[in-house]
Amino acid sequence: MTAKIIDAQTIGERLRTLRGTKSQKEVGDAIGVTAMAISQYERGERVPSDSIKVALARYFNSTVEAIFFTF
């Protein structure tokens, strides 16, 4: 099975939903990026690097596949 890439807007929506009431700064501090980077991911302006994808998945108690590759 080949993994399909979902668009940056969908990834952003998922990240916003997962973040819930936490601030972008709180999430960024926890995974080692700036609040601006989190904001850009959530707006679909940037897609996180693989290492940041792993950190986000761990932080949100999820998997990289569930956040970034599952339709």
N, C-alpha and C positions, 0 to 999 in steps of 0.2 A: 504494500500500500504506500503510495506516495503522499507525503504531507503537502497539503495545500496551504498557501499563504493567505491569511485574511488581511483585509486592508487596515491601514493605520487608524482610520476613524473608528472602526469596530474595536480595535485593541484599546484605543483611548477610552471608549465608553466602558469597556470591561474594567480598565484600571480605575476609572472614576467610581464605578459601582463598588469595586473591592475596597477602595479607600474609605468609603462611607463618610463618617464624621471626623476622621483623622485629617490633620492638615497635610498639605503637600510637603511642608518642611519636615514634619514628623516622619513621614514615609521616606523622604529623601535622606534625612539624617540616619535612619535605621539601615538603609542599604548603601549609603556612601555616595549619593549624588545630591545635587542642589534641588531646591524647591522648583527652580526654573526648569530643570530637566524633567521633573515629574509633570509640570505644567505642559511642557512641549509634548511629552508622551501622551498625555490625556487629550490634548487638542489634535493629535494625529500629525503633528509637525515633524516629529522624529520617532523612530522605532528604536527601542533600547538595544544595546549590544547584547550578545549572547550571555555574557557574565552578569549583566544587569537583569536580563530576563530570568536567570536562575535565582538571583537575589530577590527579585520581586515575587517569584513563585514561592520561595521559602518564607518570605515575610507574610504573604497572604495565605500560607498553609494550602497551597494549590500546586499545580504542575505547570511547567512551561507549555506543554501541549494544550492544557485546558484554557490557558489565558491567550496564547498566541497563535494556536494552530487549529483549534476545534471550531467548526461552524455551528 
